[in-house]
Amino acid sequence: MSCMFSECISLNEIDLSNCNTKNVRDMRNMFSECASLTKLDLSSFITQNVINMNDMFYGCRLLAFLNLKNFDTKNVVNMVNMFNLCELLMKENLITYDKKISEEFDKTINSFKNNN
């Protein structure tokens, strides 16, 4: 699913609730540069086999709500810049129970604050 929706700049909403991700290993750049995307619910994604989430939401500048409630990142080895340039996404609008995702989000936010 790498780069599947990458650079879909007019995409503002998508329903992926019936998407089977059980055997997916690479989600890198999946939504990168989806600059019009405002909300995304990926709570149905099964991610225990994914190893790469690098730049997954990179450049989703209008993304204000993101549900990753059931994400399991125990096998992910790369999630660098996962949330880079997600300028509107706030911690309270990121739904996740995954510690690695929370840590990566916090790193991105702190880096953004330090550079502005």
DRENLO-251072 format. One record per residue (C-alpha): residue in three letters; x, y negated, z. Coordinates in Angstrom, 1 decimal, m for minus. Example, Ala and Ser with C-alpha at 12.3 -4.5 7.8 and 13.67 -1.06 7.14 Angstrom:
! residues 2
['ALA' [12.3 4.5 7.8]];
['SER' [13.7 1.1 7.1]];
This chain:
! residues 116
['MET' [0.0 0.0 0.0]];
['SER' [3.1 m2.2 m0.2]];
['CYS' [2.3 m5.5 m2.0]];
['MET' [m1.3 m4.3 m2.6]];
['PHE' [m2.9 m7.8 m2.2]];
['SER' [0.3 m9.8 m2.3]];
['GLU' [m0.1 m13.3 m3.8]];
['CYS' [m3.9 m12.9 m4.2]];
['ILE' [m4.0 m16.7 m3.4]];
['SER' [m7.8 m17.0 m4.0]];
['LEU' [m8.7 m14.0 m1.7]];
['ASN' [m10.5 m15.4 1.4]];
['GLU' [m12.3 m12.3 2.7]];
['ILE' [m12.1 m8.6 2.1]];
['ASP' [m13.8 m5.5 3.6]];
['LEU' [m11.4 m2.7 4.0]];
['SER' [m13.4 m0.7 6.6]];
['ASN' [m13.6 2.3 4.3]];
['CYS' [m10.0 2.3 3.3]];
['ASN' [m8.2 5.5 4.1]];
['THR' [m4.7 4.7 5.4]];
['LYS' [m4.0 8.0 7.2]];
['ASN' [m1.0 8.9 4.9]];
['VAL' [0.3 5.4 4.3]];
['ARG' [4.0 4.9 5.2]];
['ASP' [4.6 1.4 3.7]];
['MET' [2.5 m1.7 4.3]];
['ARG' [5.2 m4.2 3.6]];
['ASN' [4.0 m7.5 2.0]];
['MET' [0.5 m6.0 1.9]];
['PHE' [m1.2 m9.4 2.3]];
['SER' [1.8 m11.7 1.9]];
['GLU' [1.0 m15.1 0.4]];
['CYS' [m2.8 m14.6 0.6]];
['ALA' [m2.9 m18.3 1.3]];
['SER' [m6.8 m18.5 1.3]];
['LEU' [m7.4 m15.5 3.6]];
['THR' [m9.2 m16.8 6.7]];
['LYS' [m10.1 m13.6 8.6]];
['LEU' [m9.2 m10.0 8.4]];
['ASP' [m10.5 m6.9 10.2]];
['LEU' [m8.1 m4.0 9.9]];
['SER' [m9.4 m2.2 13.0]];
['SER' [m10.3 0.9 10.9]];
['PHE' [m6.7 1.3 9.7]];
['ILE' [m4.9 4.4 10.8]];
['THR' [m1.2 3.4 11.1]];
['GLN' [0.6 6.1 13.0]];
['ASN' [2.6 7.2 9.8]];
['VAL' [3.6 3.6 8.8]];
['ILE' [7.3 2.8 9.0]];
['ASN' [7.4 m0.6 7.3]];
['MET' [5.2 m3.6 8.1]];
['ASN' [7.8 m6.2 7.1]];
['ASP' [6.2 m9.5 5.9]];
['MET' [2.7 m7.9 6.1]];
['PHE' [0.9 m11.2 6.6]];
['TYR' [3.7 m13.5 5.6]];
['GLY' [2.3 m16.8 4.2]];
['CYS' [m1.3 m16.3 5.2]];
['ARG' [m1.5 m19.9 6.1]];
['LEU' [m5.3 m20.1 6.7]];
['LEU' [m5.6 m16.8 8.6]];
['ALA' [m7.3 m17.7 11.8]];
['PHE' [m8.7 m14.3 13.0]];
['LEU' [m6.9 m10.9 12.7]];
['ASN' [m8.2 m7.6 14.2]];
['LEU' [m5.5 m5.0 14.5]];
['LYS' [m7.2 m3.3 17.5]];
['ASN' [m6.3 0.3 16.6]];
['PHE' [m2.9 m0.2 15.1]];
['ASP' [m0.3 2.3 16.3]];
['THR' [3.3 1.1 15.5]];
['LYS' [5.3 3.8 17.3]];
['ASN' [6.9 4.9 14.0]];
['VAL' [7.3 1.4 12.6]];
['VAL' [11.0 0.5 12.2]];
['ASN' [10.6 m2.8 10.4]];
['MET' [8.1 m5.5 11.1]];
['VAL' [10.3 m8.6 10.6]];
['ASN' [8.4 m11.7 9.7]];
['MET' [5.1 m9.9 10.0]];
['PHE' [3.3 m13.1 10.9]];
['ASN' [5.7 m15.7 9.5]];
['LEU' [3.9 m18.8 8.2]];
['CYS' [0.5 m17.7 9.6]];
['GLU' [0.1 m21.3 10.8]];
['LEU' [m3.5 m21.1 12.1]];
['LEU' [m3.4 m17.7 13.8]];
['MET' [m3.4 m18.1 17.6]];
['LYS' [m2.8 m15.4 20.2]];
['GLU' [m6.4 m15.5 21.4]];
['ASN' [m7.5 m14.7 17.8]];
['LEU' [m5.2 m11.8 17.3]];
['ILE' [m6.8 m8.6 18.6]];
['THR' [m4.3 m5.9 19.3]];
['TYR' [m3.4 m3.4 22.0]];
['ASP' [0.0 m2.7 20.5]];
['LYS' [3.0 m4.0 22.4]];
['LYS' [5.3 m4.2 19.4]];
['ILE' [2.8 m6.3 17.5]];
['SER' [2.3 m8.6 20.4]];
['GLU' [6.1 m9.0 20.8]];
['GLU' [6.6 m9.7 17.0]];
['PHE' [3.8 m12.3 17.1]];
['ASP' [5.3 m14.0 20.1]];
['LYS' [8.7 m14.1 18.4]];
['THR' [7.2 m15.7 15.4]];
['ILE' [5.3 m18.3 17.4]];
['ASN' [8.3 m19.2 19.4]];
['SER' [10.5 m19.5 16.3]];
['PHE' [7.9 m21.7 14.7]];
['LYS' [7.7 m24.0 17.8]];
['ASN' [11.4 m24.2 18.0]];
['ASN' [11.8 m25.3 14.4]];
['ASN' [9.1 m28.1 14.6]];
